[in-house]
Amino acid sequence: MIIHWYNYRRPHSAIGFVTPAAKHSGRAEEIIKERQRKLERARALRSRRNKQNKSKKQLFSNEKNNDDKKKKSQL
């Protein structure tokens, strides 16, 4: 039972966090490439989302500054 877990379920850091069974069957490269593809996609989405949030913050900041200027000019 422990041998099955060790070889088929437990990812090993020394072989790229894949199981020994995946490494021996030749699937390790495929698994690693798939992980890399997912990471790149997640980074691109996060970057896009951060840029959108930044532009929204700048818009809010500009509106607030304009309101502050109007208030000061009315005094």
N, C-alpha and C positions, 0 to 999 in steps of 0.2 A: 504494500500500500504506500509506504513512504517513498519507495523507489519510483513509483508512477508519478506521485506528486512532484518529486524532485526533478524528474526528466520532462514532464509534460505540462506542469502547472506553474512552476517557480521560475520567473525570469532571473537570469544571472547577470550581474553587472560586468563581469569580465568578458562576456560575449555580446555586449550591446543590449542588455536587458531583453533578451529573447530566451526561450527555453532551449535546453540542450537538444530536444527533439526537433525543434524548428531549425536549429543550426545544422544538425546532421542531415536533415532532409533537404537542405538548400533553400529553405523559405526565409532565412534570416535577412538576406538582402532585400527581399520583397517587403518584409515587415518594416524594416528600417526606412526604406524609401517611402512607404505609405505614411509612416509617422512624420517624416520630414515634410511631405506634401501637406498633411493636416496642420502642422505647425506653421508653415508658410502662409496658408490660407487664414489661419487664426490671427497671425500677426498683421496681415493686410487688412482684415476686417477691423481689428482693434485700432490700427493706425487711422483708417478712414473714420471710425467712430470718434476717436480723439480729436481729429481735425474738425469734425462737425461740432463737437462740444465746445471746442476752443472758439470757433467762429460765433457760436451762440453766446458765449460768455463775453466776447468782445462787443457784440451787438448790445447786450444788456448793459455793459459797462459804458458804452457810448451814450445810450439813452439816459442813464443815470447822471452822467457828466453834463449832458445838455439840460436836464431838469435842474441840477444844482446851479448851473450858470443862470438859468431863468430866474430862479429864486433869489440869487445874489443881485441880479440887475433890478429886481422889483424892490429891493430894500433901499 
